[in-house]
Each structure stands twice: as structure tokens, then as C-alpha cells.
Amino acid sequence: MRKLFLAFVLVVFAAGTAFAADVVKIGEIATQTGDFAAYGQAEIEAIKIAVKEINAAGGINVGGKKMPIEVTMYDCRTRQEDMVNAARRLVEQDKVVAVIGPSGSGLCIAASPIFNNGKVPHIGTLPTNPLVTMDESGKKRPYNFRICFLDPYQGRMIAYFAANSLGLKKAAVLYDVASDYSQGLREFFTESFKEFGGTIVADEGHRGDDVDFRAQLTKIKDSNPDVLVFPTMGKCLPLAVKQAREMGMTMPIVGGDGYGDFMWEITGNTLNNTFWVSHVDRYDPTLAKFFEDYERESGTECQEFMNAIMAYDAMYWLKDAIERAGTLDPEKIRDALCETKDLKLLHCTLTMDEFHNPKDKDGVMLEAKDGKALFYQRIKP
């Protein structure tokens, strides 16, 4: 029993007492520790801001009655087994009406049976693998949703950007063989890059806990690429960038939405001349107030801005669905999430497609330059 307690960090934040009788019980699962801890911490802080705002305005209107939000958060420690245990506790013991987070595709896929068997809707913040909302047979997962676009879309974005925007035709790929996210993104990039007239001259794998990529990068360098594609995330990403630059590879590097401001601490200016898919433009003026609130509430600058914005908007999306449902019945809330159309959120106007994915969301390419990720191009390939 003691081991189970130590496996999770529980945080409850609500208006007034955490034991209020009439509250909207929502679960959050975050990667507060482990390789993706920076992503999870940003999501926690963003959820806190959203909840504080909603509760300060009276809470969620449920069938004409205003109720404050109560959030129970568990740390899944970037491990699938802990993700499953956290999901089970939220669904079976805490009796939440919905769950938000985390960002990892493999984590969300692992816990999918818990949410679907328990009939509790789940919103992933940045899990881009198609299997998050659709099983291997192509059947929709009834209770799984996401607020981000998918790997097929961003894989095609990377390919379009490299081949058409940059005019490069010989790509070398370095990917994480142990990551659903990385494997999927590599596959979709490769297919699209060939379609756009490009050639894959090297395709090298590593594992997520690797820290030395020089053997793979030597083979990549020998293949004479004009662009490097790193469809991965976490600490291995900036390490790979830095080592590639140290080995004399000065060509552009392009990657998916694994970018985080934390990367500069590892790479320094070797991150210059790299380009990354993003769901948001960090310097969009409409986001300025959120980032000011984030820094004031947390005491730190928001580095993992994609995770933070997605978590913040996921809470407001869930609020809207509960109010449209007019009840705390998870099945009715699920139905309302499915029916979301033209919902104005902070970073986008959200409409769900038939597979519980955002419909026709724009993608943004960011350029890493002098310590910042700056808007470079908006793409809808």
C-alpha cells in the first residue's frame, strides 16, 4: 500500500474547501517526473490557471447550477504502468467526470481501455499518434479525444516544409525506436517526403534513454544529406542536435512538436538553423496575457508553451462541453465533446471530426534562433 501511495503525487485545487459537496470532479494526469517532467509541469500550472479563472467566475453552469471545479492530479512519472494505475484510480475510486492529460501518445494509448471500459471521457493534450483515438482495426475509441492535430498531419508538414519551403531533397532521419510518437512521425514524414520528390538517404534508430548518438550520426553524415529530420522528443532531442553540430553537420534540422525552450540549455546556439512543427505561435499577441498569468502564478517563465496552452484550452473545452450537456453524466459529457463545433479557444477555433480529432487546424513552423522559437511559416499541407 505504501508503494502505491508513493507512486503518485496528489494535488487538489478548488474554490473553497476540497470537500465541497457540489463540485465538478475532474482528473488530470501529468508527467510531473521522468523524462517528460518539463511538459507535465507546464500542464499542471496551466490547469491551475484555468481552474482559478473558472472558479472565480462562479464555476461551471451545470443545468442552471454553478459548481466549482475540483481537480485531482496524479503523476504518471512518464511510465505506462503508472499511467494505467492513475487512470484506474481516477475512474474507479475518485469518480471523476472526465480526465485531461498527459501529452505522450504511448501513455494515452496504454490507458485507453480504462477510460473506455469505465465510460469516462479523456482529453489528451499533445498525443499526436493516430492510435490515441482509433484502435488498430480503424475503429473509433468512444471516450478518447485530443486537442492537437495528428502525426500524419505533422509528418506531412515536415515533409512539405523540407521539400517545398526549404527546397531540400535528401533527408536523413534519426528516430526513437521505443516511442510510438517517434515511430509514427518518422513513417508519415517518409511517405510524404517521397511524394514531394525527396529521397531518404539514411534512416537510423536509437532508444529514448540514449545519450550518445555519434555512431548513428556518423552513418548519417556519410550519407551526405541536405536536411536532418529528428522526429523525437525529450532530452535525447537537444543532445542529438548538439552532437550533430559538433560533428560538423551544419545543414537545417527539422522536427515535430517535441521542441521545448529547455533545449537551449543543452544545445546553446547550436540549435540555430533548426525548424519545428508547433500547434501555436509562442509570440502570438493573443497569448500574451496567458503567459503573463503563468509567470505570475507559477513564479517561472512558461518554457513548454505548447503543453501549457493545450492544457489550458482543454479545460475550457471541457467546461463548454459540461455546460452544453447540462449534467455531470460522463456519457452525456462525451456526447457534448463529440458535438463540439466552432468553439473559440485561446489558440484556435475547435471543431471535432468523426474520430475525435480537431478538424482543419493550421500548423505553425517555428525557427529556433538566438534563444527563441520564432514564427517562420503557417502551413496547411
C-alpha positions as CSV (number, residue, x, y, z in Angstrom):
1,M,0.0,0.0,0.0
2,R,2.8,2.4,0.8
3,K,4.4,1.8,-2.6
4,L,1.1,2.7,-4.3
5,F,0.9,5.9,-2.4
6,L,4.4,6.9,-3.2
7,A,3.8,6.2,-6.9
8,F,1.6,9.3,-7.3
9,V,1.5,12.9,-6.3
10,L,-2.0,14.1,-5.5
11,V,-3.0,17.7,-5.9
12,V,-6.5,19.0,-5.3
13,F,-7.4,22.6,-6.1
14,A,-10.9,24.0,-6.0
15,A,-12.8,27.1,-4.8
16,G,-13.1,26.9,-1.1
17,T,-12.7,23.5,0.6
18,A,-11.7,20.4,-1.3
19,F,-14.6,18.6,0.4
20,A,-17.3,20.8,-1.0
21,A,-20.5,18.8,-1.7
22,D,-21.4,20.2,-5.1
23,V,-18.3,20.2,-7.2
24,V,-17.3,19.1,-10.7
25,K,-14.7,16.4,-10.2
26,I,-12.1,16.4,-13.0
27,G,-9.0,14.3,-13.2
28,E,-5.6,15.3,-14.5
29,I,-2.7,13.0,-15.3
30,A,0.7,14.7,-15.8
31,T,4.3,13.6,-16.4
32,Q,5.4,15.5,-13.3
33,T,8.6,13.4,-13.0
34,G,10.6,11.4,-15.5
35,D,11.9,12.3,-18.9
36,F,8.9,14.5,-19.8
37,A,8.7,16.3,-16.5
38,A,9.0,19.7,-18.0
39,Y,6.0,19.1,-20.2
40,G,3.9,17.8,-17.3
41,Q,4.8,20.7,-15.0
42,A,3.7,23.2,-17.7
43,E,0.3,21.4,-18.0
44,I,-0.2,21.4,-14.2
45,E,0.4,25.1,-14.0
46,A,-1.9,25.9,-16.9
47,I,-4.7,23.8,-15.5
48,K,-4.4,25.7,-12.2
49,I,-4.8,29.0,-14.0
50,A,-7.8,27.8,-15.9
51,V,-9.5,26.4,-12.8
52,K,-8.8,29.5,-10.8
53,E,-10.3,31.7,-13.5
54,I,-13.4,29.5,-13.9
55,N,-14.0,29.2,-10.2
56,A,-13.5,32.9,-9.7
57,A,-16.3,33.4,-12.2
58,G,-18.6,31.1,-10.2
59,G,-17.7,27.7,-11.6
60,I,-19.3,25.6,-14.3
61,N,-23.0,26.1,-15.0
62,V,-24.5,22.5,-14.7
63,G,-28.1,22.6,-15.6
64,G,-28.6,26.1,-14.2
65,K,-26.5,25.5,-11.0
66,K,-23.0,26.9,-10.7
67,M,-20.4,24.5,-9.4
68,P,-16.7,24.9,-8.7
69,I,-14.2,22.6,-10.3
70,E,-12.2,20.2,-8.2
71,V,-9.2,18.7,-9.9
72,T,-7.4,15.5,-8.7
73,M,-4.0,15.1,-10.3
74,Y,-1.7,12.1,-10.5
75,D,1.8,11.9,-11.6
76,C,2.3,9.1,-14.1
77,R,6.1,9.5,-14.0
78,T,6.4,9.1,-17.8
79,R,5.7,5.4,-17.3
80,Q,2.9,3.4,-19.0
81,E,2.2,1.2,-15.9
82,D,1.8,4.3,-13.7
83,M,-0.4,5.9,-16.4
84,V,-2.7,2.9,-16.3
85,N,-2.8,2.9,-12.5
86,A,-3.6,6.7,-12.4
87,A,-6.4,6.3,-14.9
88,R,-7.9,3.4,-12.9
89,R,-7.8,5.4,-9.7
90,L,-9.5,8.4,-11.2
91,V,-12.2,6.4,-12.9
92,E,-12.9,3.7,-10.3
93,Q,-12.1,5.4,-6.9
94,D,-12.2,9.2,-7.5
95,K,-15.3,9.0,-9.7
96,V,-14.3,12.0,-11.9
97,V,-16.5,13.0,-14.8
98,A,-13.6,13.5,-17.2
99,V,-9.8,13.4,-17.4
100,I,-7.3,15.7,-19.0
101,G,-3.7,14.8,-20.0
102,P,-1.0,13.8,-20.4
103,S,0.8,14.7,-23.7
104,G,2.5,11.4,-24.5
105,S,0.9,9.2,-27.2
106,G,2.1,5.9,-25.7
107,L,0.8,6.9,-22.3
108,C,-2.6,7.8,-23.6
109,I,-2.9,4.6,-25.7
110,A,-1.9,2.4,-22.7
111,A,-4.7,3.9,-20.5
112,S,-7.4,3.9,-23.3
113,P,-9.1,0.7,-22.2
114,I,-9.6,2.1,-18.7
115,F,-11.4,5.2,-19.9
116,N,-13.5,3.3,-22.5
117,N,-14.5,0.5,-20.1
118,G,-15.3,3.0,-17.4
119,K,-17.1,5.3,-19.8
120,V,-15.2,8.4,-18.7
121,P,-14.1,10.9,-21.4
122,H,-10.4,11.5,-21.7
123,I,-8.8,14.5,-23.5
124,G,-5.1,14.2,-24.4
125,T,-3.1,17.4,-24.5
126,L,-0.5,16.6,-27.2
127,P,-0.7,12.9,-28.0
128,T,-0.4,13.0,-31.8
129,N,-0.3,9.3,-32.7
130,P,-3.5,8.2,-34.6
131,L,-4.0,5.2,-32.2
132,V,-4.9,7.6,-29.3
133,T,-8.4,8.0,-30.7
134,M,-8.6,5.0,-33.1
135,D,-7.7,1.4,-32.5
136,E,-5.5,-0.9,-34.7
137,S,-8.6,-2.0,-36.7
138,G,-9.6,1.6,-37.5
139,K,-12.4,1.7,-35.0
140,K,-13.0,4.9,-33.1
141,R,-12.2,4.8,-29.4
142,P,-15.5,6.2,-28.0
143,Y,-14.2,8.0,-24.9
144,N,-10.8,9.3,-26.2
145,F,-10.3,12.8,-27.5
146,R,-7.4,15.1,-28.3
147,I,-7.0,18.8,-28.7
148,C,-3.9,18.6,-31.0
149,F,-3.5,17.6,-34.7
150,L,-2.1,14.2,-35.6
151,D,1.2,12.7,-36.6
152,P,0.1,12.0,-40.2
153,Y,-0.6,15.8,-40.5
154,Q,2.6,17.0,-38.8
155,G,4.7,14.3,-40.6
156,R,3.3,15.7,-43.9
157,M,4.0,19.3,-42.6
158,I,7.7,18.4,-42.0
159,A,8.0,16.8,-45.5
160,Y,6.3,19.7,-47.2
161,F,8.4,22.3,-45.4
162,A,11.7,20.5,-46.1
163,A,10.9,19.7,-49.7
164,N,9.0,22.8,-50.8
165,S,9.7,25.7,-48.4
166,L,13.4,24.9,-47.9
167,G,13.9,23.2,-51.3
168,L,15.8,20.2,-49.9
169,K,15.6,16.7,-51.3
170,K,18.0,14.4,-49.4
171,A,16.8,13.7,-45.9
172,A,18.5,11.7,-43.1
173,V,16.2,10.5,-40.2
174,L,17.2,9.8,-36.6
175,Y,14.3,8.4,-34.5
176,D,13.4,6.7,-31.3
177,V,12.6,3.0,-31.9
178,A,10.9,2.8,-28.4
179,S,8.5,5.6,-29.0
180,D,5.0,5.3,-30.6
181,Y,5.2,9.1,-31.3
182,S,8.6,8.9,-32.9
183,Q,8.0,5.8,-35.0
184,G,4.7,7.2,-36.3
185,L,6.1,10.6,-37.1
186,R,9.0,9.0,-39.0
187,E,6.7,6.8,-41.0
188,F,4.4,9.7,-42.0
189,F,7.3,12.0,-42.9
190,T,9.0,9.4,-45.0
191,E,5.8,8.7,-47.0
192,S,5.1,12.3,-47.7
193,F,8.7,13.3,-48.4
194,K,8.9,10.7,-51.2
195,E,5.6,12.0,-52.5
196,F,7.1,15.5,-52.7
197,G,10.1,14.3,-54.7
198,G,12.5,13.7,-51.8
199,T,14.8,10.8,-51.0
200,I,15.6,9.2,-47.6
201,V,19.4,8.7,-47.7
202,A,19.7,7.4,-44.1
203,D,17.3,6.1,-41.5
204,E,18.9,5.5,-38.1
205,G,17.2,4.4,-34.8
206,H,18.0,5.0,-31.1
207,R,16.3,4.4,-27.8
208,G,14.8,7.2,-25.7
209,D,17.2,6.8,-22.9
210,D,20.3,7.0,-25.1
211,V,22.6,10.0,-24.6
212,D,25.3,9.3,-27.3
213,F,24.2,9.3,-30.9
214,R,27.6,9.6,-32.6
215,A,27.5,6.1,-34.1
216,Q,24.2,6.8,-35.9
217,L,25.2,10.4,-36.8
218,T,28.4,9.1,-38.4
219,K,26.4,7.0,-40.7
220,I,24.1,9.9,-41.4
221,K,26.9,12.2,-42.2
222,D,28.4,9.7,-44.6
223,S,25.1,9.6,-46.5
224,N,25.5,13.3,-47.4
225,P,22.0,14.6,-46.6
226,D,21.0,18.2,-47.1
227,V,18.5,18.1,-44.3
228,L,18.3,16.2,-40.9
229,V,14.9,15.1,-39.6
230,F,14.6,14.3,-35.9
231,P,11.1,13.1,-35.2
232,T,11.5,12.7,-31.5
233,M,11.2,14.5,-28.1
234,G,12.6,14.7,-24.6
235,K,16.2,15.2,-23.6
236,C,17.5,13.0,-26.4
237,L,16.4,15.6,-28.9
238,P,18.7,18.5,-27.9
239,L,21.5,16.1,-27.3
240,A,21.2,14.7,-30.8
241,V,21.1,18.3,-32.2
242,K,24.2,19.3,-30.3
243,Q,26.2,16.2,-31.3
244,A,25.2,16.6,-35.0
245,R,26.5,20.2,-34.9
246,E,29.7,19.2,-33.1
247,M,30.3,16.6,-35.9
248,G,30.2,19.4,-38.5
249,M,26.7,18.9,-39.8
250,T,25.5,22.4,-40.5
251,M,22.5,21.7,-42.7
252,P,19.0,22.5,-41.4
253,I,17.4,20.3,-38.9
254,V,13.6,19.8,-38.9
255,G,11.5,18.1,-36.3
256,G,8.0,17.7,-35.0
257,D,6.3,19.2,-31.9
258,G,8.9,17.9,-29.5
259,Y,10.5,21.3,-29.3
260,G,10.8,22.9,-25.9
261,D,12.6,26.0,-24.7
262,F,14.6,23.7,-22.3
263,M,16.6,22.6,-25.3
264,W,18.6,25.8,-25.4
265,E,20.1,24.9,-22.0
266,I,21.7,21.8,-23.6
267,T,22.4,23.0,-27.1
268,G,23.3,26.7,-26.7
269,N,23.3,28.3,-30.1
270,T,23.8,25.0,-31.9
271,L,20.0,25.0,-32.0
272,N,20.1,27.8,-34.6
273,N,19.0,26.8,-38.1
274,T,16.5,24.2,-36.8
275,F,12.8,24.3,-37.5
276,W,10.0,22.7,-35.6
277,V,6.3,21.9,-36.0
278,S,4.1,23.7,-33.5
279,H,0.5,23.9,-32.6
280,V,0.8,27.6,-31.5
281,D,2.9,30.6,-32.2
282,R,4.6,31.4,-28.8
283,Y,4.7,35.1,-29.7
284,D,1.1,35.5,-30.9
285,P,-0.2,38.6,-29.2
286,T,-3.4,36.9,-28.2
287,L,-1.4,34.6,-25.9
288,A,0.5,37.3,-24.1
289,K,-1.9,37.6,-21.1
290,F,-1.8,33.8,-20.6
291,F,2.0,33.8,-20.4
292,E,1.9,36.8,-18.0
293,D,-0.6,35.0,-15.8
294,Y,1.5,31.8,-15.9
295,E,4.7,33.6,-14.8
296,R,2.8,35.4,-12.0
297,E,1.1,32.3,-10.7
298,S,4.0,29.8,-11.0
299,G,6.9,32.2,-10.4
300,T,8.6,30.8,-13.6
301,E,8.6,31.6,-17.3
302,C,6.5,29.2,-19.4
303,Q,9.0,27.2,-21.4
304,E,6.9,24.3,-22.6
305,F,4.4,26.7,-24.1
306,M,2.6,24.1,-26.4
307,N,1.8,21.9,-23.5
308,A,0.6,24.8,-21.3
309,I,-1.7,26.2,-24.0
310,M,-3.2,22.8,-24.9
311,A,-3.9,22.0,-21.2
312,Y,-5.4,25.4,-20.6
313,D,-7.7,25.2,-23.6
314,A,-8.6,21.6,-22.8
315,M,-10.0,22.7,-19.5
316,Y,-12.1,25.4,-21.2
317,W,-13.2,22.9,-23.9
318,L,-14.3,20.5,-21.1
319,K,-16.2,23.4,-19.3
320,D,-18.1,24.2,-22.5
321,A,-19.0,20.5,-23.1
322,I,-20.3,20.1,-19.5
323,E,-22.4,23.2,-19.8
324,R,-23.8,22.1,-23.1
325,A,-24.5,18.6,-21.6
326,G,-26.3,20.2,-18.6
327,T,-25.3,17.3,-16.5
328,L,-22.3,15.6,-14.8
329,D,-23.1,12.3,-16.5
330,P,-19.8,11.3,-18.2
331,E,-21.6,9.7,-21.2
332,K,-23.5,13.0,-21.8
333,I,-20.3,14.9,-21.5
334,R,-18.7,12.6,-24.0
335,D,-21.6,13.3,-26.4
336,A,-21.1,17.0,-26.0
337,L,-17.4,16.7,-26.7
338,C,-18.2,14.9,-29.9
339,E,-20.5,17.6,-31.0
340,T,-18.1,20.5,-30.5
341,K,-18.2,22.9,-33.4
342,D,-16.7,26.4,-33.9
343,L,-15.7,26.7,-30.2
344,K,-13.4,29.7,-29.8
345,L,-10.5,28.8,-27.6
346,L,-7.3,30.7,-26.8
347,H,-5.2,29.2,-29.6
348,C,-7.8,28.0,-32.1
349,T,-11.4,27.6,-33.1
350,L,-12.2,24.0,-32.4
351,T,-14.4,21.6,-34.3
352,M,-14.3,17.8,-33.8
353,D,-14.2,15.4,-36.6
354,E,-15.8,11.9,-36.6
355,F,-12.7,10.4,-34.9
356,H,-12.5,12.9,-32.1
357,N,-9.7,14.9,-33.6
358,P,-9.6,18.6,-34.3
359,K,-10.8,19.4,-37.8
360,D,-8.6,21.5,-40.2
361,K,-6.3,23.1,-37.6
362,D,-3.5,25.2,-39.0
363,G,0.1,24.2,-38.2
364,V,2.9,26.5,-37.5
365,M,6.6,26.1,-38.3
366,L,9.0,27.7,-35.8
367,E,12.6,28.7,-36.4
368,A,15.0,28.3,-33.5
369,K,17.1,31.5,-33.5
370,D,19.2,33.2,-30.8
371,G,17.5,31.6,-27.8
372,K,13.9,31.7,-29.1
373,A,11.5,29.8,-31.2
374,L,10.2,32.4,-33.7
375,F,7.2,32.2,-36.0
376,Y,8.5,31.2,-39.5
377,Q,5.6,30.0,-41.6
378,R,2.0,28.8,-41.3
379,I,1.3,25.6,-43.1
380,K,-1.8,23.5,-44.0
381,P,-0.3,20.9,-46.5
